[in-house]
Amino acid sequence: MKILVIEDDTTTRNYIVKGFTEQGHSVDTAEDGQQGLLLGLEKRYDLITLDRMLPGLDGMKVLASLRASGITTPVLILSAIGDVDERVRGLRQGGDDYMTKPFAFAELLARADLLMARGQREPEMTSTLSVDDLELNLITRDVHRNGRTIDLQPREFLLLRYLMEHAGQVVTRTLLFEEVWHYHFDPGTNVIDVHIARLRRKLEAEHESRLLHTVRGVGYTLKAS
């Protein structure tokens, strides 16, 4: 499993990383809220452990930004603040669990395993994806919007499928290169921009409302206006 640990205290961060690594997990780390948020938006994780008190951007703001961007990765909040109101606030803002410092790693691991197992459950299978009045059939590969057929090239279809599978989420260029083009690096071309422009013209013809949005400096999102 791939885990992101967002923690500014070096001793605590190293303690968590060592424990997860010994269990065979791959771990990325961030020392402040801004760095943690960027990693959480750019990469896919099975779990995020999030310190409540962080420099720059506190944990609650990081959590709110992740959820507002459509990131559904389980988040385990770690905090020295243990009163009931604070725990309730963390859970209501999108946290999946809340632990008070100091903690035993055995308990942290048990809760992390439970959250990751929950996140790995198979979603209900479907043959059709839809966003607003846009529909994509995974079996026939037909695409329709508002009753009209949209003809797509193979790569355009894969791009649209990925965007629809993550509708409402901000999808970064890095993810698109990895998941649609299968590059594990940025080739330094404008291939994504070209395909996004073509796809947008096909999706939003005939004065239809915008579905494909550019999030400046981050990536793209597919959602109803």
C-alpha positions, 0 to 999 in steps of 0.5 A: 500500500502507498501511504502519505505521512503529513507531519512536521515533527521529525521524531514522530514522522520518522517513527510512523515511517519506520513502522509502516515501512517495516510492514511493507508499505511505501511511504511518502512524507511532507513536513508542512501543510502546503507540501502535503496538500500538493502531494495529496492532489498529485499522487494516488494514496491508499491512506493519508495520516494528517497532523492536526497542527502544521506550519503554513497550512493547518491540517483542517485546511489541508483536509478541507482542500482535499475533499473539495477537490474530490480526493476520497483517500482515507485520512487518519488525523493525528493530533495533540488536541484530544477534546471531544469537540475537536475530534468531532470537528475533524470527523465532520470535515472529512476525516475517517478516523482521529487519534490523539498523541501520544499513541502506540504504533500498534493501534495506529497500524490497526486503524490504518489497516482497517481504513485501507481495507475499507478503501480497497473494497470493490466498487459496484460494477457498471457499464455506463458512466455519466456526468450531467447529460454526458454518457459513456458506455464502457462496453460499446464505447459509445459516447452521447451528450444530450442525444447526440453521438460524439465520435472520439479517437482511441486516446480521446476515449481513454482520456474521457473515461479517466476523467469521468471515472474521477468526475468532480476531482481535480486530475493533475497532468502527472496522473494523466501522463501515468494513467492515460499515456502510461508515461512515468515522467513528463515528456515535456510535450503539449500532448495533453493540452492538444487532446484536452482542447480537442475533447473540449470542442467535441463535448461542448459543441452547439452552445452546450454548457461547459463540462471540462474545466481547467484548474490553473496550475494544477490540472483538469476536472470534469463536472457540470457547470 
